[in-house]
Amino acid sequence: MSLPHAILTALLEKPSSGLELTRRFDRSIGYFWSSTHQQIYRELGKLEQAGYIRALPAPVPARGQKKEYEVLPAGRAELAAWVDTAEDPKPMRSALLLRMRAAAVVGGTGLRAELERHLGLHRRQLDEYREIELRDFPPERRSAEPDRLRHLVLRGGIDLERFWVEWLTQALSELGEPDGPDAAGGHDGAGGHDGAGGHDAADRT
């Protein structure tokens, strides 16, 4: 997904000013495609120049009034073409997993606290997603296809947060066990096995 297509999607759902759009991103699309407010404003200008959106005329022109944008036919066509374009999944990039891999080599004293912090963040995000599901997607609102698609997007977020909560809980449980002969930072421990933590995996990444 790209930011221009995220903005076109949001504006087709509801014409908005730049400020309204940034607020909507913060509480909806931003959950799975985050962007800064500056990036959104910059992209609005590019979309307007490309003829994909336009600023709606104000009922009563006033100095300093916020411009409200709507999508033009060319913008809708661009978004429809993008929806039908195949795109491979992007490889995952996680600083936390990389930090754990590094700790297997050099050790570290703050890793457990960082895992606990991430667990708390994912639990809070999971709770927020579940509240949104209860509020916005009761069973009676899941009959029309647009609502089913929006609910599936939310369910993807819920399932992803559940994965991280379960994985982090398991990781903390395993790290809580006494160190064995192959503890992190040892001479032959982290580097002596094949797979995600060993030499063979390192050579492939």
trRosetta pair geometry for C-beta under 8 A, 3 or more apart (Angstrom, degrees):
i j d omega theta_ij theta_ji phi_ij phi_ji
1 5 6.0 -128 -161 77 76 122
1 6 6.2 76 162 -58 116 98
1 33 5.4 -82 104 -94 135 137
2 5 5.1 86 61 13 80 102
2 6 7.1 -142 98 -8 40 90
2 82 7.9 -102 30 -151 106 145
3 6 5.4 -54 -145 35 36 115
3 7 6.3 35 158 -19 69 103
3 33 7.1 173 -93 160 59 119
3 35 5.4 90 -116 -86 120 150
3 39 6.3 -96 -139 150 161 114
3 40 7.3 -137 -173 -94 120 58
3 43 5.2 -125 126 -87 118 163
4 7 5.8 -57 -150 36 32 109
4 8 6.4 31 153 -18 66 105
4 43 5.7 -151 -83 -170 68 120
4 46 7.2 -81 -96 94 115 118
4 47 6.0 157 -141 -78 97 108
4 52 7.7 49 -175 86 112 166
5 8 5.5 -48 -142 37 36 112
5 9 6.3 43 154 -23 64 103
5 78 7.9 -136 -97 128 83 96
5 79 5.9 136 -140 -120 82 81
5 82 5.2 -124 -107 116 136 163
6 9 5.7 -53 -152 33 30 114
6 10 6.5 27 153 -16 64 107
6 25 7.6 68 147 -114 123 106
6 29 5.4 134 -168 170 108 141
6 33 4.9 -147 -95 103 147 149
6 35 7.4 160 80 -10 150 134
7 10 5.7 -55 -147 38 33 109
7 11 6.2 26 158 -14 67 109
7 21 6.9 32 -137 -171 88 138
7 40 6.7 150 -91 -146 118 82
7 43 5.7 177 -22 116 154 126
7 44 6.7 -152 -165 -80 151 70
7 47 6.4 -133 100 -38 136 157
7 53 7.9 -71 133 -40 112 149
8 11 5.9 -59 -142 42 29 106
8 12 6.2 30 158 -20 65 107
8 47 7.2 -174 -68 -137 89 142
8 52 6.6 -65 -95 160 116 125
8 53 7.4 -146 -103 -59 75 111
8 71 5.7 85 -151 -109 78 130
8 75 5.3 -165 -129 174 116 104
8 76 7.6 176 -179 -85 117 39
8 78 6.9 -132 -107 85 167 106
8 79 4.5 -157 123 -73 138 125
9 12 6.0 -59 -149 36 26 108
9 13 6.6 26 153 -19 62 106
9 29 7.1 136 88 -101 121 140
9 79 6.6 156 -65 -146 68 136
10 13 5.7 -56 -154 34 32 112
10 14 7.3 -47 168 48 63 76
10 16 6.9 -45 140 21 103 135
10 21 6.0 107 122 -142 140 92
10 24 5.8 137 -158 109 127 136
10 25 7.1 -42 -89 -70 160 79
10 28 7.8 136 -111 85 107 126
10 29 5.8 -83 -71 -17 115 148
11 14 7.3 -95 -146 75 28 40
11 15 6.0 37 -164 -108 79 47
11 16 6.3 -122 -107 26 70 88
11 21 7.2 -13 -71 -105 85 122
11 53 6.2 -12 137 -114 170 129
11 69 5.7 -54 -128 107 134 101
11 70 6.3 162 171 -137 109 31
11 71 4.9 133 109 -43 115 97
11 75 7.8 -25 82 142 131 148
12 71 5.1 -19 -73 13 79 149
12 75 8.0 -166 -63 120 103 110
12 76 6.7 112 -101 -101 128 88
12 79 7.0 -121 -28 56 146 171
14 24 7.7 -178 64 -101 119 158
15 56 6.5 59 173 -32 145 135
15 68 5.6 67 148 161 104 104
15 69 6.2 -159 -157 89 83 43
15 70 4.2 -28 -106 -85 122 83
15 71 7.9 -141 -91 -2 82 69
16 20 3.9 -134 -167 93 106 118
16 21 4.5 141 104 -61 129 79
16 24 6.5 -89 -107 -4 171 139
16 68 6.4 -118 156 -146 12 82
16 69 6.6 -17 68 48 53 83
17 20 4.7 94 49 10 77 102
17 21 6.8 -138 93 -9 39 89
17 66 4.0 22 -145 150 150 123
17 67 6.1 133 -131 79 85 42
17 68 4.8 -59 -67 -91 72 64
17 69 7.2 120 -112 2 29 79
18 21 5.6 -56 -148 34 30 114
18 22 6.6 30 156 -19 65 102
18 40 6.8 143 -160 122 86 104
18 41 5.3 52 -163 -104 136 84
18 44 5.7 -93 -101 -13 103 170
18 66 6.9 -139 33 -162 82 103
18 67 7.0 43 -14 64 98 87
18 69 7.5 69 -58 -9 66 119
19 22 6.0 -53 -151 32 32 108
19 23 6.7 28 152 -15 63 106
19 66 6.0 -70 15 -131 116 144
20 23 5.7 -59 -153 38 34 110
20 24 6.3 33 151 -20 68 106
20 66 7.9 112 -11 147 96 149
20 68 7.8 17 27 -117 135 87
21 24 5.7 -53 -146 36 32 111
21 25 6.4 37 153 -22 64 102
21 40 6.0 -178 115 170 114 134
21 44 7.4 137 60 -76 162 128
21 69 7.6 -2 -48 41 138 118
22 25 5.6 -49 -149 32 33 115
22 26 6.6 39 151 -26 63 102
22 37 4.5 29 -133 -118 142 92
22 40 5.4 169 -86 65 85 156
22 41 7.7 -12 -60 -46 121 86
23 26 5.6 -49 -153 28 35 116
23 27 6.9 -1 160 7 65 107
24 27 6.5 -77 -150 50 30 88
24 28 5.6 -27 173 28 72 119
24 29 7.0 39 131 14 86 101
25 28 6.9 -85 -121 55 18 76
25 29 5.2 -52 -125 66 63 98
25 30 4.1 88 158 -49 72 106
25 34 7.8 114 163 -134 106 45
25 35 6.4 -62 -178 51 150 94
25 40 6.4 -134 -18 -84 158 146
26 30 5.2 3 -99 26 20 157
27 30 7.1 44 3 40 20 114
27 31 8.0 9 175 -40 23 100
28 31 6.6 -74 169 1 19 105
29 32 6.9 -80 -171 51 48 80
29 33 5.6 -34 162 52 89 101
30 33 6.8 -87 -114 75 29 55
30 34 5.0 59 -164 -108 78 63
30 35 7.0 -114 -112 28 89 67
31 34 7.8 69 -72 -66 4 84
31 129 7.8 122 -161 -90 149 98
31 157 5.9 5 144 -115 127 150
32 153 7.0 -118 4 -178 156 103
32 156 7.7 42 -98 96 145 119
32 157 6.4 -112 -65 -79 110 110
35 39 4.4 -117 -179 83 105 131
35 40 5.5 122 112 -54 125 86
35 43 7.9 -24 175 -1 156 140
36 39 4.7 100 57 3 79 102
36 40 7.2 -144 96 -5 45 85
37 40 5.7 -54 -151 35 36 112
37 41 6.4 33 154 -16 68 105
38 41 5.9 -55 -147 38 32 108
38 42 6.2 32 155 -19 65 109
39 42 5.7 -57 -146 38 29 112
39 43 6.2 26 157 -18 65 109
40 43 5.9 -58 -147 38 28 108
40 44 6.5 37 152 -27 63 102
41 44 5.6 -47 -151 26 33 116
41 45 7.1 33 153 -17 61 100
42 45 6.0 -55 -162 31 34 111
42 46 6.8 29 147 -15 66 106
43 46 5.4 -53 -149 37 41 112
43 47 6.2 41 153 -20 71 104
44 47 5.8 -56 -147 37 30 110
44 48 6.4 30 154 -20 64 106
44 53 7.1 -68 -155 73 70 146
44 69 6.4 -137 -152 -49 111 162
45 48 5.7 -55 -148 35 30 111
45 49 6.4 29 155 -17 65 107
46 49 5.7 -56 -148 38 32 111
46 50 6.2 28 154 -18 66 109
47 50 5.7 -57 -145 39 31 110
47 52 4.5 -78 -169 67 84 116
47 53 4.7 36 130 16 113 111
47 75 6.8 53 -173 -110 108 122
48 51 7.9 49 176 -64 30 22
48 52 7.5 -89 -72 54 23 72
48 53 5.4 -60 -82 77 64 88
48 54 6.6 107 -134 -104 86 38
48 55 6.9 15 -122 -29 134 87
48 69 7.3 -102 -77 -124 105 122
50 74 7.8 -151 132 121 85 129
51 72 6.3 -77 163 68 66 151
51 74 5.2 20 121 63 98 154
51 75 7.8 -156 119 -46 55 85
52 71 6.8 -33 158 -146 74 77
52 72 6.1 -172 -179 45 23 98
52 74 5.6 -108 -101 101 55 95
52 75 3.3 101 -174 -87 78 95
52 78 5.9 -42 -118 23 121 146
53 69 4.9 25 166 -178 128 115
53 70 6.5 167 -155 85 83 31
53 71 5.4 -50 -100 -104 82 47
53 72 6.1 -171 -101 -2 21 88
53 75 5.5 61 -57 -68 65 158
54 69 6.9 161 82 -146 28 72
54 70 6.3 -20 60 60 76 79
54 72 5.7 73 -12 -54 101 112
55 67 4.1 -44 -140 -170 124 120
55 68 6.8 110 -158 64 68 40
55 69 5.8 -48 -97 -92 53 69
56 67 7.5 150 41 -174 65 69
56 68 4.7 -26 36 83 116 95
56 69 7.0 -169 -11 -100 84 15
56 70 5.6 70 -59 -7 103 109
58 61 5.1 122 74 -89 120 50
58 62 6.8 -120 146 17 155 75
58 65 5.4 54 -108 116 155 153
61 65 7.1 -148 -159 20 43 145
62 65 4.4 100 69 -47 88 119
71 75 4.1 -129 -163 92 91 134
71 76 5.6 110 137 -54 123 80
71 79 7.7 -18 -159 -9 148 137
72 75 5.0 99 53 5 66 103
72 76 7.4 -129 101 -3 36 88
73 76 5.6 -54 -147 36 36 111
73 77 6.3 35 155 -19 68 105
74 77 5.6 -53 -147 37 32 112
74 78 6.4 37 152 -22 64 104
75 78 5.6 -50 -147 33 33 113
75 79 6.4 31 155 -16 65 105
76 79 5.8 -56 -149 38 31 109
76 80 6.3 31 153 -19 66 107
77 80 5.7 -54 -145 37 31 111
77 81 6.3 32 155 -20 65 105
78 81 5.9 -56 -149 35 29 110
78 82 6.4 28 153 -18 63 107
79 82 5.6 -55 -149 36 32 112
79 83 6.5 40 152 -26 65 102
80 83 5.6 -47 -150 28 33 115
80 84 6.8 19 156 -7 63 108
81 84 6.1 -67 -154 44 32 103
81 85 6.7 43 147 -39 65 105
82 85 5.4 -48 -151 15 38 120
94 97 4.0 63 90 13 119 106
94 98 6.5 170 94 -10 63 84
95 98 5.5 -57 -146 42 34 112
95 99 6.1 40 153 -26 68 104
96 99 5.6 -52 -148 32 30 113
96 100 6.6 31 152 -19 62 102
96 114 7.2 -176 -129 142 95 116
96 115 7.7 115 -166 -95 119 66
96 118 6.1 52 -112 -82 151 160
97 100 5.6 -49 -150 33 35 113
97 101 6.5 39 150 -20 64 102
98 101 5.5 -51 -150 34 36 114
98 102 6.4 35 151 -18 66 104
99 102 5.6 -53 -149 37 33 111
99 103 6.3 38 150 -24 65 103
99 108 7.9 4 169 -20 91 176
99 111 7.0 174 135 -117 107 95
99 114 7.1 -58 115 113 151 159
100 103 5.5 -50 -147 32 34 114
100 104 6.9 43 150 -26 61 97
100 111 6.7 105 -103 -153 69 128
101 104 5.8 -48 -162 22 34 115
101 105 7.4 22 146 -11 60 103
101 196 7.7 -109 -99 154 107 86
101 197 6.8 -163 -126 -118 77 68
102 105 5.8 -62 -162 37 42 108
102 106 6.1 -16 162 24 79 107
102 108 7.7 65 106 -39 89 134
103 106 6.7 -76 -125 61 31 73
103 107 6.2 12 -166 -167 68 11
103 108 4.2 -73 -122 16 103 123
103 111 5.1 35 -106 -73 164 146
103 184 5.5 -1 138 -179 81 148
103 185 7.7 -56 169 -50 57 92
104 184 4.8 -102 -120 -132 43 95
104 185 7.5 -154 176 -41 27 50
104 189 7.4 -137 -172 110 87 101
104 190 3.4 138 161 -124 103 145
104 191 7.9 146 135 -45 105 64
104 197 5.4 -129 -167 -154 170 111
105 184 7.8 -34 4 -172 21 84
105 185 7.0 52 134 -97 20 52
105 190 5.8 -118 -70 85 53 148
105 191 7.1 66 -105 -53 85 105
106 185 6.1 7 155 -106 14 94
107 184 5.4 137 -100 118 59 97
107 185 3.4 10 -54 -66 99 142
108 111 4.8 90 98 -34 120 105
108 184 7.6 -46 23 125 79 141
110 113 5.2 -56 -165 44 69 114
110 114 5.8 71 138 -26 86 103
111 114 5.6 -59 -150 37 34 111
111 115 6.4 34 154 -19 68 104
111 175 7.5 -133 108 -151 112 155
112 115 5.7 -53 -149 35 33 111
112 116 6.4 33 152 -18 65 105
112 172 6.8 97 -148 -128 85 85
112 175 5.9 -172 -96 123 99 139
112 176 8.0 101 -129 -75 131 70
113 116 5.6 -53 -148 37 33 112
113 117 6.4 37 151 -23 65 103
114 117 5.5 -49 -147 33 34 114
114 118 6.5 33 154 -16 65 103
115 118 5.8 -54 -148 38 32 110
115 119 6.3 37 151 -24 64 105
115 168 5.7 172 -176 -156 90 96
115 171 5.9 -129 -153 105 142 121
115 172 5.5 174 123 -75 131 93
115 175 7.3 125 32 27 163 154
116 119 5.5 -50 -148 33 32 116
116 120 6.7 35 153 -19 63 102
116 172 6.6 88 -75 -105 76 138
117 120 5.9 -55 -155 34 32 111
117 121 6.6 30 150 -17 65 106
118 121 5.6 -54 -148 37 36 112
118 122 6.2 31 156 -16 69 106
118 164 7.4 -103 151 171 104 117
118 168 5.9 -154 99 -115 104 147
119 122 6.0 -56 -145 39 29 107
119 123 6.3 32 155 -21 64 107
119 164 7.9 -169 -110 141 53 88
119 165 6.6 93 -150 -130 77 60
119 168 4.2 -170 -86 126 94 140
119 169 6.6 112 -132 -64 131 65
119 172 6.9 -25 -47 -30 150 139
120 123 5.7 -54 -146 35 30 112
120 124 6.5 29 156 -18 64 104
121 124 5.9 -56 -151 35 30 109
121 125 6.4 27 153 -16 65 107
122 125 5.6 -53 -144 39 34 111
122 126 6.2 39 154 -22 66 104
122 161 5.3 170 -172 -156 87 82
122 164 4.3 -133 -134 104 154 121
122 165 5.1 -163 118 -66 120 75
122 168 6.6 147 34 9 145 145
123 126 5.7 -52 -147 35 30 113
123 127 6.5 33 153 -19 63 104
123 165 5.8 99 -78 -110 72 118
124 127 5.7 -53 -151 35 33 112
124 128 6.5 33 151 -20 64 105
125 128 5.6 -53 -149 35 34 113
125 129 6.4 35 153 -19 66 104
125 157 7.9 -110 155 169 107 104
125 161 5.2 -150 100 -116 103 137
126 129 5.8 -53 -148 35 32 111
126 130 6.4 30 155 -18 64 106
126 158 6.7 88 -141 -142 76 63
126 161 3.9 -179 -78 132 88 134
126 162 6.3 109 -122 -65 131 61
126 165 6.1 -17 -31 -40 153 138
127 130 5.8 -57 -149 37 31 111
127 131 6.5 33 153 -20 65 104
128 131 5.7 -53 -151 33 33 112
128 132 6.6 34 151 -19 65 103
129 132 5.6 -53 -152 35 34 113
129 133 6.4 36 150 -22 66 103
129 154 6.3 161 -164 -172 97 88
129 157 5.2 -162 -119 113 141 112
129 158 4.8 -173 130 -83 137 78
129 161 6.2 169 14 16 145 149
130 133 5.5 -48 -148 33 35 114
130 134 6.5 34 154 -17 65 103
130 158 6.6 98 -69 -120 71 116
131 134 5.9 -54 -149 37 32 109
131 135 6.1 23 156 -13 66 113
132 135 5.8 -64 -143 44 29 106
132 136 5.5 -14 175 15 70 118
132 137 7.7 40 133 6 70 100
132 154 6.3 -141 106 -142 120 134
133 136 6.9 -68 -120 52 17 83
133 137 5.2 -49 -156 50 59 113
133 151 7.4 85 -130 -143 88 87
133 154 5.8 160 -83 141 90 137
133 155 7.7 84 -105 -75 129 67
133 158 6.8 16 -45 -65 141 141
134 137 7.7 -19 -44 56 8 70
134 138 7.4 39 -168 -78 43 73
136 141 7.3 -120 153 101 51 159
136 154 7.9 167 77 -67 122 163
137 141 5.5 -133 -139 83 45 118
137 142 6.1 62 -172 -67 93 98
137 147 7.0 155 -121 178 90 100
137 150 7.5 -164 -85 102 120 98
137 151 4.6 123 -137 -105 148 109
137 154 6.7 -169 -12 55 150 153
138 141 5.3 86 56 8 68 104
138 142 7.9 -135 98 -17 38 94
139 142 5.9 -63 -157 22 39 116
140 143 7.1 -25 -173 -15 44 110
141 144 8.0 -46 -176 29 52 94
141 147 5.2 -136 157 -171 78 150
141 151 7.9 144 108 -60 93 127
142 147 5.7 -138 -111 120 36 112
142 148 5.6 84 -169 -89 73 73
142 151 5.6 -9 -114 -10 101 164
143 147 7.2 31 46 62 46 130
143 148 7.7 -98 101 -50 5 104
144 147 4.9 79 67 15 88 105
144 148 6.9 -158 93 -10 42 89
145 148 5.3 -55 -142 37 36 113
145 149 6.2 37 160 -21 69 102
146 149 5.8 -54 -150 35 30 110
146 150 6.5 27 154 -15 65 105
147 150 5.7 -52 -145 39 35 110
147 151 6.1 36 155 -20 67 107
148 151 5.7 -56 -146 38 30 111
148 152 6.3 34 153 -23 64 104
149 152 5.7 -52 -148 32 31 113
149 153 6.8 36 152 -21 62 100
150 153 5.7 -49 -156 30 35 114
150 154 6.7 32 149 -14 64 104
151 154 5.5 -55 -152 39 37 111
151 155 6.1 40 149 -22 69 104
152 155 5.4 -49 -142 36 35 114
152 156 6.5 45 153 -26 63 97
153 156 5.7 -49 -158 26 31 115
153 157 7.1 29 147 -14 61 101
154 157 5.6 -53 -157 35 39 112
154 158 6.4 40 147 -20 69 104
155 158 5.3 -49 -145 36 38 115
155 159 6.1 35 157 -17 68 104
156 159 6.0 -56 -144 39 28 106
156 160 6.2 28 156 -20 63 108
157 160 5.7 -56 -145 36 29 111
157 161 6.4 26 158 -15 65 106
158 161 6.0 -60 -151 38 28 106
158 162 6.3 29 152 -20 64 108
159 162 5.5 -52 -146 36 34 115
159 163 6.5 42 152 -25 64 100
160 163 5.6 -48 -154 28 33 115
160 164 6.8 27 152 -14 64 103
161 164 5.8 -54 -149 38 37 108
161 165 6.3 38 153 -20 68 104
162 165 5.7 -52 -145 36 32 112
162 166 6.2 27 158 -14 66 108
163 166 6.0 -64 -150 41 27 106
163 167 5.9 20 158 -16 67 113
164 167 5.7 -55 -136 42 30 109
164 168 5.8 27 165 -16 66 110
165 168 6.2 -58 -141 40 22 105
165 169 6.2 25 157 -21 60 111
166 169 5.8 -56 -147 36 27 113
166 170 6.4 25 156 -16 63 108
167 170 5.8 -58 -151 39 30 109
167 171 6.2 31 152 -21 66 107
168 171 5.4 -50 -142 36 34 114
168 172 6.3 33 158 -18 66 103
169 172 6.0 -55 -149 36 28 108
169 173 6.5 30 151 -21 62 107
170 173 5.6 -55 -150 34 33 114
170 174 6.4 27 156 -15 67 105
171 174 5.9 -58 -148 38 31 106
171 175 6.2 23 157 -13 66 110
172 175 5.8 -57 -140 43 31 107
172 176 6.3 40 156 -32 63 106
173 176 5.8 -55 -155 25 28 116
173 177 7.8 39 148 -32 56 91
174 177 6.1 -39 -169 5 42 113
179 183 3.8 18 -168 -95 116 129
179 184 7.9 -98 -127 19 114 71
180 183 6.2 166 59 -55 48 75
181 186 7.3 101 154 -135 52 167
181 189 7.5 -177 119 -85 58 106
182 186 5.8 -139 -153 52 38 147
182 188 6.9 -77 -118 94 88 76
182 189 3.3 141 -172 -123 72 96
182 190 7.5 146 170 -42 93 47
182 192 7.4 -111 -133 45 118 122
183 186 5.2 108 61 -34 65 114
183 189 6.0 -110 54 -81 27 170
184 189 6.7 -128 -90 104 23 141
184 190 6.0 48 -129 -53 61 122
185 189 7.5 15 52 50 34 131
185 190 7.5 52 -30 -6 25 124
186 189 3.7 78 58 -6 115 118
186 190 7.2 140 50 -3 77 78
188 191 6.9 -99 -150 65 33 84
188 192 4.2 37 175 -50 77 142
189 192 6.4 -33 -100 19 2 109
190 193 7.8 -85 -173 28 25 96
190 197 5.3 -102 -160 167 77 110
190 198 7.4 -169 158 -90 51 52
191 197 7.9 -110 -77 143 31 79
191 198 6.3 103 -163 -142 32 59
191 199 5.7 60 -174 -56 79 86
191 202 7.8 -17 -129 -8 84 146
192 198 6.7 -72 80 -127 22 106
192 199 7.8 24 -105 -16 18 104
193 197 6.2 31 70 80 108 96
193 198 4.1 -128 86 -73 54 130
194 198 4.8 -106 -103 69 12 149
194 199 7.4 -53 -99 52 53 73
194 200 4.5 9 -136 23 83 135
194 201 7.1 120 -178 -25 54 87
195 198 5.4 71 46 15 63 109
195 200 7.1 53 -11 63 28 110
195 201 5.7 -13 126 -39 24 126
196 201 5.1 132 -122 -121 21 171
197 201 6.8 60 19 43 16 141
198 201 5.7 99 58 16 63 98
198 202 7.0 -117 114 -6 35 96
199 202 5.6 -60 -148 37 33 112
199 203 6.3 32 157 -22 68 105
200 203 5.9 -55 -153 32 30 110
200 204 6.8 22 152 -15 62 108
201 204 5.8 -64 -154 37 36 108
201 205 6.3 16 157 -11 71 114
202 205 6.2 -69 -143 41 31 100
